[in-house]
Amino acid sequence: MTHASHDLTLADIARHLNVALEGDGDRPIRGLATLKEAQNDQVAFLANRAYLKDLAETQAAAVLLHPEHAKNCPVPRLEINNPYLGYAQLSQLFDPLPMRDVPGIHPGAVVAESATLGVGVSVHANAVIEDGVVLGDGVVIGAGSVVGADSVLGDDTRLHANVTVCHGVVMGQRVILQSGCVIGGDGFGFAHDGGQWHKIAQLGGVVLGDDVEVGSCSSIDRGALGDTVIGNDVKIDSQVQIAHNVTVGDHSALAGCVGIAGSTHVGRHCMLGGGVGLSGHLTICDGVQVTGMSLVTNSIHEPGVYSSGTGAMSNAQWRKNAVRFKQLDDIAKRLSRLEKHQRGQP
């Protein structure tokens, strides 16, 4: 449940979404809620048919829904072809976070004299801004966050508390970095001499496009030579690992615990489900969706949906299948001999 710090009316909301309202436009609205939990001063939404059962009994002031469900709505409604998108847009009106940002530098922050700060920048307690950093207009640096030397953050970028941006990172506008993420740490580069490992200095950087969001405790490593590049409007969930010199194309989305090994290229409009692993030096073309927990070891050159692995089953069934899996090579050879025999081949 969410609440706004100021009241809106249903008419205000309809104008914001540019949709028609069926109902009393003067009704005050103070927040959003689910169909099941909404009160008569809250707006709910229906984006999944699984929740149709909750529509008939909702107490919401109004419901965002597709026109096909209008006849089943017992309360005022806002008809929209994409209710989930409407909910996303409406949620911005009730977000209290921007209201807490007061431009200025907290006395407990450390800002290098050589740093350049734009208009309306907010630097919270215990943050550190190192030499040569450039912060665009409206940037917010959360408490305890560090921005490394010579990094550039575009307008309206937000670092939540305890974010680490290492040296030489370049970000576009409206980037959001959630707490605990690390942008520009060293890539995993080592050479072995037969007895021990020798570290390879990571000489590249990281470039994030406009409207990128990175979830908590995710890591994007700097390039070894050249940059790791994340395109515009890429959304990265929590606990994701992106290795050195990876590129991710515009408008792609990576769910939690995805791991991408070094120098792999992910195209535009790709979606990687939770726990997906991509081996290194691969190319994933535009428009690929990989379902959760899949391991990709070869490049993908045709758009579509890809999966690997098996779904959960009873342990007894899994043990039987594991035995059969080990027998597949022998079975294939026996089948090949049988087919040759049927064709009369020696």
N, C-alpha and C positions, 0 to 999 in steps of 0.2 A: 504494500500500500504506500502511496506517496501523497504528499501534501504540498501545495504551493504556499508561498508567503503572502500572496495576494489573491483575491477572488477573481474568478473569471465567470462569465455566463456561458450557457450553451451556444448562444449566438456568437460570442467571441470565438469559441472553439470551432464552430462551423466556418467562420470567416478564415480562421488560421489554416484550416484544412482545405478550404475552397470546395466545400461539399454542401449539399442541401440538408436542412434539418427538418425533421418531422416531429414537432413537439414545441413546448414552451421555451422560447429563446431566452427568457429573462431568468430562468432558474440558475442560481449560483452554483458553481462547481469549485470544489476545493481539493480535488485529488483524483487519482486513478486507482482502480482495483480490479480484481478478477470478477467474472460474472457471479461467482458464488459468494464472494465476500463484499461486493460493492454495496454502499449505502446510497441514500437518495440525494447525496451531494457529490457523488463520484461517478466517473465515466468508466465503463467497461468496454471490452472488445471481444469479438468472436472471429478468430482467424483459423480455427481448427474444428472440423466437424465433430471431433470427439467430444467437444464441450457443448454441443447443441442441447444436451439434456439439462444444462444449467441455465440456458436462455429463458426457458418458460417460467422459472421461478426467481429470476434476478430482481433485485431491489435497486438496481443502478438508476441514476438520474437519466442516463441515456447509454446506448450501446453503439459502438462502431461495428458495422457489419456489412457484408456483401448484399446487394439488392435481392439476391435469391432467398435470403433468410428474413427479409423484411416482414413477411406475413406472420412469422412465428415470434415476433418481438413484442412483448407486452408493455414496453416502456418507450419513451421517445427514442428516436434512432438517428444515426448519422450514416447514410449509405455511401459506401466507398468500395471501389473494385478491389483494392488491396488493403484490407483492414489492418494487417500487421504493420504495413508501412505507415498507415495513418496513426497507429498507436506509437510507433517510433517517433514520428514528427510531433505528436501531442506530448510525449514524455518530456521533450525539451522545455515545454512551458512550465513544467512542475519541478524541474531540477533545481534544488537549492544550492548546489555547489558553486556556480558562478557568483552567487550573492555574497559568498564569504571572502571573495578575493578583493583585497584593498591594495591598490597600487602603492608601491614603495618597497624599501628594503628593510627587513627586520634587523634590529640592532645585533642580534646574534648571528646574522649571516656574514659570510666573508666574500667580498667581491673585489677582484683584482682591479687596480687602477686602469689597466689597459683594456678592460672589457668595455663593450659598447652595448648600452641598453636602450631599447626603443621606448616609445610612449606607452604609459600605462602598465609597465612591467611590475610583477609582484614576486618578490623573493622572500620566502618564508624562513623561519628560524633554523639556524644551523646548516643552511645550504652553503655550498661553496661554488663560486664562479671563478674559474682560473683565467690566466693571461690569454688575451686575444680572443676571448669568446664574444660572439655577437648574438644578442637576443633581440628578436623582432618585436614589433608593437604587440602589447597585450599578452606577452608570454608570462606563464605562471610556473615558478620553480618551487616545488613542494618542500616541506621541512626535511632536512637531512639529505637532500639530493646533491649530487656533484655533477658539474658540467666541466669536462676536461678542456685543456688548452686548445685554442683555435677552433673550437666547435662553433657551428652556426645553427641557430634555431629560428625557424620561420615564424611569421606572425601567428598569434593566438595558439601557439603550442603550449601544452600543459604537461608538466612532469609532476606526478603525484609524489607522496613522501618516499624518501629513500630510494630514488632512482639513481643509477650511475650511468652517465654518458662519458665515455672515455675521450681522449684527445682526437681532434681532427674529424669529428662526426658532423655531417651536414644533413639537416632536416628541412623539409618543406613547411608549408603552412598547416595549421590545425592538427598537428600531430599530438597524439595522446599516449603517454607512457605510464603504465600502471606501476604500483609500488613493487620494488624488488627487481625490476628488470635491469639488464645490463646491455648497453648498446656500445659496441666497439671494443669489447675485450679481445684478448689475443686468440687467434684461431689455433686449432690443435695441430701444430706443425712441428715435427721432430724428425731428425735423420738418425739412423742407427749405424754404428760402425762395427757391429758384430759383438760388442760388449756392453755398450751403453748408448743412451739417447742424447742427441745434441739439439738444442732448441733452435728453431728457425725464426728469426725476427720477422714479425708480421708488419710489413711496411705499408700496407694499404689502409683504407678507411671504410666507413659505412655511409651510405647515402640512403635516406628515407624520403619518399615522395610526399606529396600533399595528402592530408586526411588519412594517414596511417595510424592505426592503433595497435599497441603491443601490450599484451596482458602481463599480469604479475609474474615475477620470477622467470621470465623468458630471457633468452640470450641470443643476441645477433653478433657474431664474431666479425672483427675487422678482416679485410682481405690480406692475404700474404703478399701478393703483388697485384695492384689494382684494387678495386673496391668491391665490397658486398653491397648489392643494390636491391632495395625494396621499392616497388613501384607505387604509383598513386592509388589511394583508396584500398590498400591491402589491410586486412584485418587478421591479427595474430592473437590467438588465445593464450592462456597461461601455460607456463612450463613447456614452452616450445624451444627447441635448439636449432638455430640456423648457423651453419658452419661458414668458414671463410670462403669468399668469392662465389657464394650462391647468389643467384638473381631470382627474384619473384616478380612476375608481371602484374600489371595494373589489375585491380578489382578482384584479386584472388583472396581466399580465406583459408586459414590454417587453424584447425581445432586443437584442443589441448593435447600436450605430450607428443606432438609431431616432431620428428627429427629429420633434418635434411643434411646429408654429408656434403663435403666440400666440392665446390665448382659445379654443382648441379644447377641447371636452368629450369625454372618452373614458369610456364607461360601465363598469359592473361586469362582471367575468368576461370581459374582453377579452384577446386575445393578439395582439401585434404582432411579426411575425417580424423577423429581422435586416435592418437597412437600410431598413425601412419609413419613408416620409415622409408626414406628415399636414399638409396646408395649414392656414392659420389660420382661426379663426371657424367651425369645423365642429362637428357633433354626431355622435358615433359611439355608437349605442345599445348596450345591454347585450348580451353574448354574441356579439360580433363577433370573428372571427379573420381577420387580414390576413397573407397569406403573404409571405415574405421579398422585399425589394427592390421592393415595390409602392409606387406613389405614389397617394395618395388626395386628390382635389381637390374632392370633393362629400361632403356629409353622408351617413351610412348610417343608415337607419331600420328595417332588418329584420335580425335576428340571422342569422349564417351565416358562410361562408368566402368571402373576397374576394381577388382577385389582379389584378395588372396587369403589363405588360411581357411580354417573351418570354424563354424559356430559351436558354441558350447553344447555338450550333450552329457548324458550320464557317464560316470567314470567307467562303468563296465563296458558300455558301447565304445567309448573312446579307446580303451585298451584293446578291444577286438580290432578296431579300425587301424590302430597303430601297427599291429602285427601284420594286417593285410597290406598296409602301405609298404612295409619292408619286403613283401613278396611280389610287389608290382613288377620289378624288373624280370624276375623269373617267369611270371605269368605272361608278360609281353613276349618273351623269347619263345615260350611254348606255343602261344597263339600264332606267332610268325611261322613256326615250323608246321603247325596244323594247316594254315592257309596255303603254304607251299605244297604240302602233301595233297590237299584237295585240288590244286591246280595241276597236279601231276609233275611238279618240279622235284628234282632230287634234293 
